[in-house]
Amino acid sequence: MKLDKYGVGQSQQSIQELAEAFYKYKESYKDESGQIYWKESDSAVSSKMSLNNRRSSRMVSFVSNDYLGFSQHPLVQSDAIRAINQFGTGFCAAPSIGGYSSLQKRLEDGISALLKTEDTLVFNSGFSANVGLFSALAKPNDIVFLDKGVHRSVFEGVRHCTCKILPHNDPEALDSALQRYKVEGSNLYVVIDGVYSQDGDRGLVQEYLEISQKHGALLIVDDAHGIGVLGEHGAGLLEELNLLGQVPLVTGTMSKAFGSIGGYVSGRKDLINYIRYYAGSCCFSVSLPPPCLAAALKSLELIPKATSERKELLAKAQYAREKLQEAGFSTTDSTTPIVGILTPSYDEAILWAERLLQHDVYIVPIGYPAVSKRCPRLRLALSCLHSYRDIDFLISKLLLVSKKDYKYNMPRKRRSSAEIAQLIDKATEDIVREKGFGGLSIQEVCERAEIEPQVFYRRYPEGFAFYVEKFIRDHDFWLSHYEEFPIEQLSRTPEDLTRILLSLWRQIVGDGLLGSLLRLELQDSPLEAAIEIARAREKQTENLVDFFSKDTESSNTSRVQLAILTAGVQYLALHKDISTFCGIDFTSISDKEIEIALIKLLKEIL
C-alpha cells in the first residue's frame, strides 16, 4: 500500500476528507491485491502459525522477532502465570504513583547488570522508550543526527526538534554534519541502531562513538534487535564490540529476544534519573502487567545461558542468506537473523507474499516509508524455532511464486457437514485421551482435524465451549458398560458384584476418555454436561443398586456401602498413576489381587 499520498502532512484536505479517501483506496487495494497486513492469527505468533480465513490450519511463518523462542519457553510461561497468581493481571497505576513493582525494579537492575550500565528505566514498549527519551531530553533548538535506517519510533520522538537525517553507516557524513551544524546553546544527539531492523546489518558503534565524543555529542544506540542475539552473554552488539558501559544511553525492547513486551533506556545514572521524571510515556503511563514483567525477568535469566541457541540462530541466518543468493535472489547486507529479500518493486513484494500464503508460507512485504522506495523487499525474520527444512521450504516456494508465468490452482477438498463433525469428534477424543479436557483448545482440535477454525465455527456457530458440552453429552462414555450385566443373568453374590466392579476398574484404567470425564466431574465448577452425565449414570445403575441392596438387613446401609466401594474403585483407578495409596502401589497390583480383596469386602456387605 502506498501510504505517503494520504499522510496528514502531505495533504491539504480536512481529516474527514482524507480519512474517507484513504478508506476507499484501502478497500479497492484489498480487492485488487488482497489484505497482506493486519492478518488475524488464531495461534501463537511463532515459527508455525494459523491465520484466520486461510485454507491450511498451519503454515511456516517468518514474521515474529521472537529470536530465541522464549515466548514459547515453558519456564517463561510458568513465571508469567505465577505472577498473575501473586500480583493479578495488572498494576493499574503509573510507576510514579504506586505502580512501581518489585518485578520492575528487579528487571531494571538485571538489565543494568547485563549491559554494565549505571541505571535502567523500563517503559511499556520499545517505541514508547524512544519517544519518551527524546521528549525528556531534547529541546526544540537541539539538533538530532539520525542514521536514515533507525526505527520509526525515533523519528516520532524527535518531531519537536531539529533533525538531520544522514546516509546509512557513514561516519564521514556524521563527522562533517556535526562540524557544520554545531550551534552554541544547542545539545547534539546522535542516534543509530545496533542492528538495523529492516536490513539486518550492524551499526558502526565504535566509529560513531569516537566521532560523537570528538564533537561533544551524546550517542544513543537502539539495540532492540541485538540484545539476546549477539555477544557471548547475549548483551548485544556492544558486548560483541567490547563497548559495554561506554555508550551514554542504550535503548531496547523486551518484545523480541525476551519474548514478552516492554522497552528500556539504560545508561548513565544522571540521565536515567532525569528521564524517569520527565518522560511522559513512562511516569504518566500505567506500569507493565505482572505476567509481562515476570516473563521478561525469566528471559533475562535465560539469555546469558543461551550460547548454543545464539550460535545456531546465526548459523541458520547465514545458511538462509547463502541459499537465497544461490537461488538467484538479492539480499540486504545482513549479518543477523533479519534478512531482506529484495524484490523488483513493492507491488511484486506484495504479490509474492500473497502467493506464498497460498503455499503455507507467511512472510511480510516491506516498502516505503519503512524502507527506501528503491529497496522494497520481503522481510525474513528467523528464530531458533525454525529448522533448516523451513528455510529450504521457503526458498523452494519463493522460486515458484516469483516466476513471471506463475499460476496456482488451489485444491479444494470438499467434505460434508457430517464428515467435518466426525473429524472434529475424533480429534477431540484423541486429545482428551492424551491430555484430558484441560488440554483441549480450538487450535489443536482444528489442527488434528485438518480444518480451518472458520470451518469449525460454521459447523458450531455457538462456539467451542458449546461444542465441548455437546461432545460430553453425545458420548456414551460408560453408560453402555452396565448393559453388559443384565439383571436376569445375575445372582446376588459377591462374585457377580466383584465382576461388575472389576470391569469398572479395567474400563477406567484403560480408557483415558472415561478417566477424563470423571476428573471433569470432580472439578469445583463442573460443566453442566458433566453433571447431566453423572445423573444419567445414576439412573442407569438404579436397577443394579436395587438388585444388590434389597433383601439385606438394612437396604439404606447397603446402598451407602456400595456407594463407598464404587467410589473407592473409581478413585483408585484415577489415582494409581499419581502416587501410592495406603502404602500400596496400585500400578503393580494385579487384577486378581483386586478381585480377591473385593470378594472379601462384599461378603461382609451382602
C-alpha positions as CSV (number, residue, x, y, z in Angstrom):
1,M,0.0,0.0,0.0
2,K,1.3,3.5,-0.9
3,L,0.7,5.4,2.4
4,D,2.6,8.5,1.6
5,K,-0.1,10.1,-0.5
6,Y,-2.6,10.0,2.3
7,G,-0.4,11.3,5.2
8,V,-1.8,14.3,7.1
9,G,1.5,16.2,6.5
10,Q,1.3,15.7,2.7
11,S,-2.3,16.8,2.2
12,Q,-4.4,20.0,2.2
13,Q,-7.6,18.1,2.8
14,S,-9.6,18.0,6.0
15,I,-9.1,14.9,8.1
16,Q,-12.7,13.8,7.3
17,E,-12.0,14.0,3.5
18,L,-8.6,12.4,3.9
19,A,-9.9,9.5,6.0
20,E,-12.7,8.9,3.5
21,A,-10.3,9.0,0.6
22,F,-7.9,6.6,2.3
23,Y,-10.7,4.2,3.2
24,K,-11.8,4.0,-0.5
25,Y,-8.2,3.4,-1.5
26,K,-7.6,0.7,1.1
27,E,-10.8,-1.2,0.1
28,S,-10.0,-1.0,-3.6
29,Y,-6.4,-2.1,-2.9
30,K,-7.7,-5.0,-0.9
31,D,-10.0,-6.1,-3.7
32,E,-7.1,-6.0,-6.2
33,S,-4.1,-7.2,-4.2
34,G,-5.5,-8.8,-1.1
35,Q,-5.1,-7.9,2.6
36,I,-1.5,-8.6,3.3
37,Y,-1.3,-6.5,6.5
38,W,-3.3,-6.8,9.7
39,K,-3.8,-10.5,9.3
40,E,-5.8,-12.1,12.1
41,S,-4.0,-15.1,13.7
42,D,-5.5,-18.0,15.5
43,S,-2.3,-19.1,17.2
44,A,0.9,-18.0,18.8
45,V,3.0,-15.7,16.6
46,S,5.9,-18.1,16.1
47,S,7.6,-20.2,13.5
48,K,4.4,-22.1,12.9
49,M,1.1,-20.2,12.7
50,S,-2.5,-20.4,12.0
51,L,-4.2,-17.5,10.2
52,N,-7.9,-16.8,10.1
53,N,-9.6,-17.4,6.8
54,R,-6.7,-19.5,5.4
55,R,-7.0,-22.9,3.8
56,S,-4.3,-24.5,5.8
57,S,-4.5,-24.7,9.6
58,R,-0.7,-24.4,10.0
59,M,1.9,-22.5,8.0
60,V,5.6,-21.8,8.3
61,S,5.9,-18.2,9.5
62,F,8.8,-15.7,9.2
63,V,7.2,-12.7,10.8
64,S,8.0,-12.9,14.5
65,N,11.1,-11.3,16.2
66,D,11.0,-13.9,19.0
67,Y,14.6,-14.8,18.1
68,L,15.3,-17.3,21.0
69,G,11.7,-18.7,21.1
70,F,11.3,-17.5,24.7
71,S,7.6,-16.6,24.2
72,Q,7.0,-20.3,24.0
73,H,9.5,-21.4,26.7
74,P,7.8,-23.3,29.5
75,L,9.8,-21.6,32.2
76,V,9.0,-18.2,30.9
77,Q,5.3,-19.1,30.6
78,S,5.3,-20.6,34.1
79,D,6.7,-17.5,35.7
80,A,4.2,-15.3,33.9
81,I,1.3,-17.5,35.2
82,R,2.8,-17.4,38.7
83,A,3.0,-13.6,38.6
84,I,-0.7,-13.4,37.8
85,N,-1.5,-15.6,40.8
86,Q,0.7,-13.4,43.0
87,F,0.0,-9.9,41.7
88,G,-3.1,-10.1,39.5
89,T,-3.4,-9.3,35.8
90,G,-2.4,-5.6,36.0
91,F,-0.9,-3.0,38.4
92,C,-3.4,-0.4,37.2
93,A,-1.3,2.6,38.2
94,A,1.6,4.5,36.8
95,P,5.0,3.6,38.2
96,S,5.4,7.1,39.7
97,I,2.2,6.9,41.7
98,G,2.1,3.3,43.1
99,G,2.6,1.0,40.2
100,Y,6.3,0.6,40.6
101,S,6.6,-3.1,41.5
102,S,9.5,-5.2,42.8
103,L,9.3,-7.1,39.4
104,Q,10.0,-3.9,37.5
105,K,12.9,-2.9,39.9
106,R,14.5,-6.3,39.6
107,L,14.1,-6.2,35.8
108,E,15.8,-2.8,35.6
109,D,18.6,-3.9,37.9
110,G,19.1,-7.1,35.8
111,I,19.3,-5.2,32.5
112,S,21.8,-2.8,34.1
113,A,23.9,-5.8,35.2
114,L,23.8,-7.4,31.7
115,L,24.6,-4.2,29.9
116,K,27.1,-3.0,32.6
117,T,25.3,0.4,32.9
118,E,24.7,2.5,35.9
119,D,20.9,2.5,35.8
120,T,17.9,1.4,33.6
121,L,14.3,2.6,33.2
122,V,11.6,0.3,31.9
123,F,8.9,1.6,29.6
124,N,5.7,-0.1,28.2
125,S,7.3,-0.7,24.8
126,G,10.5,0.0,22.8
127,F,8.5,2.5,20.8
128,S,7.5,4.5,24.0
129,A,11.0,4.2,25.3
130,N,12.4,6.1,22.3
131,V,9.6,8.6,22.2
132,G,9.9,9.2,26.0
133,L,13.7,9.5,25.9
134,F,13.6,12.4,23.4
135,S,10.6,14.1,24.8
136,A,12.5,14.3,28.1
137,L,16.0,15.2,26.8
138,A,15.7,17.1,23.6
139,K,14.7,20.8,23.4
140,P,13.2,22.4,20.2
141,N,16.5,24.1,19.3
142,D,18.6,20.9,19.9
143,I,19.9,19.0,16.9
144,V,19.5,15.3,16.4
145,F,21.5,13.4,13.8
146,L,19.9,10.2,12.7
147,D,21.1,7.3,10.6
148,K,18.4,7.0,7.9
149,G,17.8,3.4,8.9
150,V,16.7,4.0,12.5
151,H,13.3,2.8,13.7
152,R,10.2,4.9,13.2
153,S,9.9,5.4,16.9
154,V,13.0,7.6,16.9
155,F,11.5,9.8,14.1
156,E,8.3,10.2,16.1
157,G,10.3,11.1,19.2
158,V,12.3,13.9,17.5
159,R,9.5,15.7,15.7
160,H,9.7,18.7,18.0
161,C,13.4,19.4,17.4
162,T,15.8,20.0,14.5
163,C,16.6,16.7,12.8
164,K,19.3,15.8,10.3
165,I,19.0,12.5,8.5
166,L,22.3,11.1,7.5
167,P,23.4,8.3,5.0
168,H,23.4,4.9,6.4
169,N,26.5,3.7,8.3
170,D,28.6,6.7,7.0
171,P,30.9,8.0,9.8
172,E,32.4,10.7,7.5
173,A,29.0,12.1,6.8
174,L,28.4,12.3,10.6
175,D,31.7,14.0,11.2
176,S,31.0,16.6,8.6
177,A,27.4,17.2,9.8
178,L,28.4,17.6,13.4
179,Q,31.1,20.1,12.4
180,R,28.7,22.0,10.2
181,Y,25.6,22.2,12.4
182,K,27.2,22.8,15.8
183,V,25.3,25.7,17.4
184,E,26.0,27.5,20.6
185,G,23.4,26.6,23.3
186,S,22.1,23.5,21.5
187,N,22.6,19.9,22.6
188,L,23.7,17.5,19.9
189,Y,22.4,13.9,19.8
190,V,23.5,11.1,17.5
191,V,21.1,8.1,17.1
192,I,22.0,4.8,15.4
193,D,20.8,1.2,15.7
194,G,22.9,-1.7,17.0
195,V,21.2,-4.0,14.5
196,Y,19.0,-2.3,11.8
197,S,15.5,-3.7,11.8
198,Q,15.0,-3.9,8.0
199,D,18.5,-4.6,6.6
200,G,19.7,-6.7,9.4
201,D,23.2,-5.2,9.3
202,R,25.1,-3.8,12.3
203,G,25.7,-0.3,13.2
204,L,29.2,1.2,13.3
205,V,29.1,1.9,17.0
206,Q,32.8,2.3,17.6
207,E,33.3,4.8,14.9
208,Y,30.1,6.8,15.8
209,L,31.1,6.8,19.4
210,E,34.5,8.3,18.7
211,I,33.1,11.0,16.4
212,S,30.3,11.9,18.8
213,Q,32.8,12.3,21.7
214,K,35.0,14.4,19.4
215,H,32.2,16.9,18.8
216,G,30.6,16.8,22.3
217,A,27.5,15.0,21.0
218,L,25.6,12.4,23.0
219,L,25.4,9.0,21.3
220,I,22.3,6.9,21.7
221,V,22.2,3.3,20.4
222,D,19.0,1.4,19.9
223,D,20.0,-2.3,20.2
224,A,16.5,-3.8,20.2
225,H,17.5,-6.4,17.7
226,G,20.9,-7.1,19.1
227,I,20.2,-7.9,22.7
228,G,19.8,-11.6,23.3
229,V,21.2,-12.4,19.8
230,L,24.7,-11.0,19.8
231,G,27.6,-11.2,22.3
232,E,28.9,-14.1,24.4
233,H,26.3,-13.5,27.1
234,G,23.6,-12.0,24.8
235,A,24.2,-8.4,25.9
236,G,24.0,-7.3,22.2
237,L,26.3,-5.6,19.7
238,L,28.0,-3.5,22.4
239,E,29.2,-6.7,24.1
240,E,30.5,-8.1,20.8
241,L,32.5,-4.8,20.3
242,N,33.7,-4.7,23.9
243,L,31.8,-1.4,24.4
244,L,29.5,-2.3,27.3
245,G,29.1,0.7,29.6
246,Q,30.8,3.1,27.3
247,V,27.8,4.4,25.3
248,P,25.9,7.1,27.2
249,L,22.4,5.7,26.5
250,V,21.2,2.4,25.1
251,T,17.6,1.6,24.3
252,G,15.9,-1.7,23.6
253,T,12.9,-3.8,23.9
254,M,11.5,-7.0,25.6
255,S,9.3,-7.8,22.6
256,K,12.0,-9.6,20.6
257,A,14.6,-11.9,22.2
258,F,12.9,-11.6,25.6
259,G,9.6,-13.0,24.2
260,S,7.5,-10.5,26.2
261,I,6.7,-6.8,25.9
262,G,8.2,-3.6,27.1
263,G,11.1,-1.3,26.4
264,Y,14.0,0.2,28.3
265,V,16.6,3.0,28.4
266,S,19.8,2.1,30.1
267,G,23.0,4.2,30.7
268,R,24.4,7.0,32.8
269,K,22.6,7.3,36.2
270,D,22.2,11.1,36.0
271,L,20.5,10.8,32.5
272,I,18.3,7.9,33.6
273,N,17.2,9.7,36.7
274,Y,16.2,12.8,34.6
275,I,14.3,10.7,32.1
276,R,12.5,8.9,34.9
277,Y,10.8,12.2,35.9
278,Y,10.5,13.9,32.5
279,A,9.5,11.1,30.1
280,G,5.7,11.3,30.0
281,S,5.4,7.9,28.3
282,C,6.8,6.4,31.5
283,C,5.8,8.3,34.5
284,F,2.2,9.1,33.2
285,S,1.6,5.6,31.6
286,V,0.4,2.6,33.6
287,S,3.1,0.0,34.5
288,L,3.6,-3.1,32.5
289,P,1.4,-6.0,33.7
290,P,2.9,-8.6,36.1
291,P,3.0,-11.5,33.7
292,C,4.9,-9.4,31.1
293,L,7.5,-8.3,33.7
294,A,7.9,-11.8,35.1
295,A,8.3,-13.3,31.6
296,A,11.0,-10.7,30.8
297,L,12.7,-11.4,34.1
298,K,12.9,-15.1,33.4
299,S,14.1,-14.5,29.9
300,L,16.8,-12.1,31.3
301,E,17.9,-15.0,33.4
302,L,18.0,-17.4,30.4
303,I,19.6,-15.1,27.9
304,P,23.2,-15.4,29.2
305,K,22.9,-19.2,29.2
306,A,21.6,-19.4,25.6
307,T,25.0,-19.6,24.0
308,S,24.2,-22.6,21.8
309,E,20.9,-21.1,20.7
310,R,22.6,-17.9,19.6
311,K,25.2,-19.8,17.6
312,E,22.6,-22.0,16.0
313,L,20.4,-18.9,15.1
314,L,23.3,-17.1,13.4
315,A,24.2,-20.3,11.6
316,K,20.7,-20.6,10.2
317,A,20.7,-16.9,9.2
318,Q,24.0,-17.4,7.3
319,Y,22.5,-20.6,5.7
320,A,19.4,-18.7,4.6
321,R,21.4,-15.8,3.0
322,E,23.7,-18.2,1.1
323,K,20.9,-20.4,-0.1
324,L,18.8,-17.3,-1.2
325,Q,21.7,-15.9,-3.1
326,E,22.5,-19.3,-4.7
327,A,18.8,-19.4,-5.8
328,G,19.3,-16.0,-7.6
329,F,17.7,-13.7,-5.0
330,S,19.4,-10.5,-3.9
331,T,19.5,-9.8,-0.1
332,T,20.4,-7.0,2.1
333,D,23.9,-6.9,3.7
334,S,22.6,-8.7,6.8
335,T,24.8,-10.4,9.4
336,T,21.9,-11.2,11.7
337,P,18.6,-13.2,11.8
338,I,16.9,-10.3,9.9
339,V,17.3,-10.8,6.1
340,G,15.8,-8.5,3.5
341,I,14.9,-10.4,0.3
342,L,14.9,-7.6,-2.3
343,T,12.1,-7.5,-4.9
344,P,11.8,-5.7,-8.3
345,S,9.0,-3.5,-6.9
346,Y,6.8,-3.0,-3.9
347,D,3.9,-4.3,-5.8
348,E,5.8,-7.5,-6.6
349,A,6.8,-7.9,-2.9
350,I,3.1,-7.8,-2.1
351,L,2.3,-10.2,-4.9
352,W,4.9,-12.7,-3.8
353,A,3.8,-12.5,-0.2
354,E,0.2,-13.2,-1.2
355,R,1.3,-16.1,-3.4
356,L,3.4,-17.6,-0.6
357,L,0.4,-17.6,1.7
358,Q,-1.3,-19.9,-0.8
359,H,1.7,-22.3,-0.3
360,D,1.6,-22.1,3.5
361,V,4.4,-19.6,4.0
362,Y,3.8,-16.4,5.9
363,I,6.3,-13.5,5.3
364,V,5.6,-9.8,5.1
365,P,6.4,-7.3,2.3
366,I,8.1,-4.1,3.3
367,G,8.0,-0.8,1.3
368,Y,8.2,2.9,1.8
369,P,8.2,4.6,4.4
370,A,9.7,1.7,6.4
371,V,12.4,1.4,3.7
372,S,13.6,3.4,0.8
373,K,11.3,3.4,-2.3
374,R,14.3,2.0,-4.2
375,C,14.6,-1.1,-2.0
376,P,11.3,-2.9,-1.5
377,R,11.6,-6.4,0.0
378,L,10.2,-9.4,1.8
379,R,11.4,-9.3,5.4
380,L,12.7,-12.6,6.6
381,A,12.8,-12.9,10.5
382,L,14.4,-16.2,11.7
383,S,14.3,-17.7,15.2
384,C,15.7,-20.7,17.0
385,L,12.4,-22.5,16.4
386,H,12.9,-22.5,12.6
387,S,14.5,-25.6,11.1
388,Y,16.8,-25.7,8.1
389,R,13.9,-27.5,6.4
390,D,11.7,-24.5,7.0
391,I,14.3,-22.3,5.2
392,D,14.5,-24.7,2.3
393,F,10.7,-24.8,2.1
394,L,10.6,-21.0,1.9
395,I,13.2,-20.8,-0.9
396,S,11.5,-23.6,-2.9
397,K,8.2,-21.7,-2.8
398,L,9.8,-18.4,-3.4
399,L,11.4,-19.7,-6.6
400,L,7.9,-20.8,-7.7
401,V,5.9,-17.7,-6.8
402,S,8.5,-15.3,-8.3
403,K,8.1,-16.8,-11.8
404,K,6.5,-14.4,-14.4
405,D,4.2,-17.2,-15.6
406,Y,3.1,-18.3,-12.1
407,K,-0.2,-20.0,-11.8
408,Y,-1.8,-21.5,-8.8
409,N,-4.9,-23.7,-8.7
410,M,-5.9,-24.1,-5.1
411,P,-7.0,-27.7,-4.4
412,R,-10.4,-27.9,-2.9
413,K,-11.3,-30.8,-0.7
414,R,-15.0,-30.8,-0.1
415,R,-16.4,-32.5,2.9
416,S,-19.9,-32.9,4.1
417,S,-21.1,-31.4,7.4
418,A,-21.3,-34.9,8.8
419,E,-17.7,-35.7,7.8
420,I,-16.5,-32.5,9.4
421,A,-18.3,-33.3,12.6
422,Q,-16.8,-36.7,12.6
423,L,-13.3,-35.4,12.1
424,I,-13.8,-32.8,14.9
425,D,-15.1,-35.5,17.3
426,K,-12.2,-37.9,16.5
427,A,-9.7,-35.1,17.1
428,T,-11.3,-34.1,20.4
429,E,-11.5,-37.7,21.6
430,D,-7.7,-38.2,20.8
431,I,-6.7,-35.0,22.6
432,V,-8.9,-35.8,25.7
433,R,-7.4,-39.3,25.9
434,E,-3.9,-37.9,25.8
435,K,-4.3,-34.7,27.8
436,G,-7.7,-34.6,29.5
437,F,-10.4,-32.0,28.9
438,G,-8.0,-29.3,30.2
439,G,-5.8,-29.9,27.2
440,L,-8.5,-29.1,24.7
441,S,-8.1,-26.0,22.5
442,I,-9.8,-24.8,19.3
443,Q,-6.4,-24.6,17.7
444,E,-5.3,-28.2,18.3
445,V,-8.7,-29.6,17.5
446,C,-8.7,-27.9,14.2
447,E,-5.1,-28.8,13.5
448,R,-5.7,-32.5,14.1
449,A,-9.0,-32.5,12.2
450,E,-7.1,-30.7,9.4
451,I,-9.7,-28.0,9.1
452,E,-9.6,-24.2,9.4
453,P,-11.1,-22.6,12.6
454,Q,-13.7,-20.9,10.4
455,V,-14.9,-24.3,9.2
456,F,-15.3,-25.4,12.8
457,Y,-17.4,-22.2,13.6
458,R,-19.6,-22.7,10.6
459,R,-20.4,-26.2,11.9
460,Y,-20.7,-25.0,15.5
461,P,-21.6,-21.3,15.4
462,E,-22.4,-21.3,19.2
463,G,-18.7,-21.6,19.9
464,F,-16.1,-24.0,21.3
465,A,-17.5,-24.2,24.8
466,F,-20.9,-25.2,23.4
467,Y,-19.2,-27.9,21.3
468,V,-17.3,-29.4,24.3
469,E,-20.6,-29.7,26.3
470,K,-22.2,-31.3,23.2
471,F,-19.3,-33.7,22.9
472,I,-19.7,-34.8,26.5
473,R,-23.5,-35.2,26.2
474,D,-23.2,-37.2,22.9
475,H,-20.5,-39.6,24.1
476,D,-21.5,-42.9,25.6
477,F,-18.6,-43.0,28.0
478,W,-19.5,-45.9,30.2
479,L,-23.3,-45.9,30.1
480,S,-23.4,-48.9,27.9
481,H,-21.0,-50.6,30.3
482,Y,-23.8,-51.6,32.6
483,E,-25.8,-53.1,29.7
484,E,-23.2,-55.9,29.7
485,F,-24.6,-57.1,33.1
486,P,-28.4,-57.8,32.6
487,I,-30.1,-58.5,35.9
488,E,-31.8,-61.6,34.7
489,Q,-28.3,-63.2,34.3
490,L,-27.0,-62.2,37.7
491,S,-27.2,-63.8,41.1
492,R,-27.0,-61.7,44.2
493,T,-23.5,-63.0,45.1
494,P,-20.2,-61.3,46.0
495,E,-18.7,-62.9,42.9
496,D,-21.1,-61.3,40.5
497,L,-20.8,-57.8,42.0
498,T,-17.0,-58.2,42.0
499,R,-17.2,-59.0,38.3
500,I,-19.0,-55.7,37.7
501,L,-16.7,-53.6,39.9
502,L,-13.6,-55.2,38.4
503,S,-14.9,-54.5,34.9
504,L,-15.4,-50.9,36.0
505,W,-11.8,-50.7,37.3
506,R,-10.5,-52.0,34.0
507,Q,-12.5,-49.5,31.9
508,I,-11.3,-46.5,33.9
509,V,-7.7,-47.7,33.9
510,G,-7.8,-48.5,30.1
511,D,-10.0,-45.6,28.8
512,G,-8.4,-42.2,29.1
513,L,-11.6,-40.6,27.8
514,L,-13.6,-42.1,30.7
515,G,-11.0,-41.1,33.3
516,S,-11.0,-37.5,31.9
517,L,-14.8,-37.3,32.3
518,L,-14.6,-38.4,35.9
519,R,-11.9,-35.8,36.7
520,L,-14.1,-33.2,35.0
521,E,-17.0,-34.2,37.4
522,L,-14.7,-33.6,40.4
523,Q,-13.8,-30.0,39.5
524,D,-15.0,-27.1,41.6
525,S,-17.3,-25.9,38.9
526,P,-18.1,-28.9,36.6
527,L,-19.6,-28.4,33.2
528,E,-23.4,-28.8,33.1
529,A,-23.0,-31.6,30.6
530,A,-20.7,-33.5,33.0
531,I,-23.4,-33.1,35.7
532,E,-26.0,-34.5,33.3
533,I,-23.8,-37.5,32.5
534,A,-23.4,-38.2,36.2
535,R,-27.1,-38.1,36.7
536,A,-27.7,-40.3,33.7
537,R,-25.2,-42.8,35.1
538,E,-27.0,-42.8,38.4
539,K,-30.3,-43.5,36.6
540,Q,-28.7,-46.2,34.5
541,T,-27.5,-48.1,37.6
542,E,-30.7,-47.8,39.7
543,N,-31.8,-51.4,38.9
544,L,-28.4,-52.8,39.7
545,V,-28.2,-51.0,43.0
546,D,-31.7,-52.1,43.9
547,F,-30.9,-55.7,42.9
548,F,-27.8,-55.9,45.2
549,S,-29.2,-53.9,48.1
550,K,-32.6,-55.4,48.6
551,D,-33.3,-58.3,51.0
552,T,-30.4,-57.1,53.2
553,E,-30.7,-56.3,56.9
554,S,-30.6,-52.5,56.1
555,S,-31.2,-51.6,52.4
556,N,-30.0,-48.0,53.1
557,T,-26.8,-49.1,54.8
558,S,-26.1,-51.5,51.9
559,R,-26.5,-48.6,49.4
560,V,-24.1,-46.5,51.4
561,Q,-21.6,-49.4,51.5
562,L,-22.0,-49.9,47.7
563,A,-21.5,-46.2,47.1
564,I,-18.3,-46.0,49.1
565,L,-17.0,-49.1,47.5
566,T,-17.8,-48.0,43.9
567,A,-16.4,-44.5,44.6
568,G,-13.3,-46.1,46.0
569,V,-12.8,-48.2,42.9
570,Q,-13.2,-45.1,40.7
571,Y,-10.8,-43.0,42.8
572,L,-8.1,-45.6,43.0
573,A,-8.3,-46.2,39.2
574,L,-7.8,-42.4,38.7
575,H,-5.2,-42.1,41.4
576,K,-3.0,-45.1,40.8
577,D,-0.5,-43.3,38.4
578,I,-0.2,-40.3,40.8
579,S,1.1,-41.9,44.0
580,T,0.7,-44.9,46.3
581,F,-2.4,-45.2,48.4
582,C,-2.4,-46.6,51.9
583,G,1.2,-47.6,51.1
584,I,0.1,-49.7,48.1
585,D,1.4,-49.1,44.6
586,F,-1.7,-50.0,42.6
587,T,0.2,-49.9,39.3
588,S,1.9,-53.1,40.4
589,I,-1.3,-54.8,41.8
590,S,-2.8,-57.4,39.5
591,D,-6.5,-57.7,38.7
592,K,-6.5,-61.0,40.6
593,E,-5.4,-59.3,43.8
594,I,-8.1,-56.7,43.4
595,E,-10.7,-59.3,42.7
596,I,-9.8,-61.3,45.9
597,A,-9.9,-58.1,48.0
598,L,-13.3,-57.1,46.6
599,I,-14.8,-60.5,47.2
600,K,-13.8,-60.4,50.9
601,L,-15.3,-57.0,51.3
602,L,-18.5,-57.8,49.5
603,K,-19.1,-61.0,51.6
604,E,-19.4,-58.7,54.6
605,I,-21.8,-56.4,52.8
606,L,-24.1,-58.9,51.1
